[in-house]
Amino acid sequence: MNRRNFVSLAALASLGLAAPERVLQAAPRKKPPVTNFSLTHNTIRYFGEAFHTPTRIVFLSDTHLWQSDEREDPYRQYSGRMAAAYNQTQHFQTGQPTNPMQAFEETLKLAVQQKADLLILAGDIFSYPSEAALDWAQAKLKEAGIPYLYIAGNHDWHYEGMPGSLSQLRETWSAKRLMPLYQGANPLMSYRDVNGIRFIALDNSTYEIQPEQVAFYKKHVQFDGPVVLVAHIPFYVPGRPIVFGCGHPQWGVVEDKGYELERRPQWPRQGHTKVTLDFHERVFSTPNLVGLLTGHIHTQSLDVYRGIPQFVAPPNLAGGFLDVRFEPV
């Protein structure tokens, strides 16, 4: 079976999912072994000969931490709406009251207890680039002592109503506030190898992919083991709405209903760049890609497209996370 059918048809059938719609003809450098997965609640279990060491990843996104202090005073005209957005929430499993700070702490505590090999923070950890929230989160991460990988979401660097393009604002506030979380890595792209599994993280928080990110992906996906792609915004799969916005063919000004509320520039009239659309095609043609982990939409979901599963995490603001386990046969 061609490697595009990465997840066995038997596994897909057990999930009630259709087979991939087509298979692209592009031979991998080395034929990867067959890999299967299961999903139970928020636990993903990968198993197969591709995995040589039991490995556990805790993946979280959309915590929307909102703490502030006097340092925030010059920016309150830009942070007011999001500062009040998620102060109290309901736990995604129990329905009991919680809040983003409590949820973040409990997720870190669980990751420590389970001896997770890597913690992935996949964007919108902050509702805006609050210095108080960043200081608090970094202290909690240091206390937990778990290796972590961070990429930004569309809120992490966004002060609503502040002048500038999305790319300009991302560059500005990544440099001013978010940089310590990258631990010396490039904010737009990084990777981490854990027990023979490669995690490639790309910042698609403006919905677009940049040429340098394509080059980075092409280089680092040349790997003899399994690869997982990590991003904040889910990649388009047929039948999904515009919130699966990276590579969505209808993404653009006509479908942009939130720009006034979020006080940001409208999405472009012409839609996606060719770079983004070509990258979408490349992703779902990657032979050794065993899955995508994303967030952004605040609703857990699973799609399998061309044999490659894309998992969207439940929001961490309500205690949500994905417990991802890789197990040898």
Buried (B, 14 or more C-beta within 10 A) or exposed (E): EBBBBBBBBEBBEEEEBEBBEEBBEEEBEEEBBBBBBEBEEBEBBBBBEBBEEEBBBBBBBBBBBBBBEEEBEEBEEBBEBBBEBBEEBEBBEEEEEBBBBEBBBBBBEBBBEEEBBBBBBBBBBBBBBBBBBBBBBEEBBEEBEBBBBBBBBBBBBBBBEBEBEBEEBBBBBBEEBBEEBBEEBEBBBBBBEBBBBBBBBBBBBBBBBBEEBBEBBEEBBEBEBBBBBBBBBBBBBEEBEBBBBBBBEEBBEEBBEEEEEBBBBEBBEEBBBEBBBBBBEBBBBBBBBBBBBBBBBBEBBBBBBBBBBBBBBBBBBBBBBBBBBBEEE
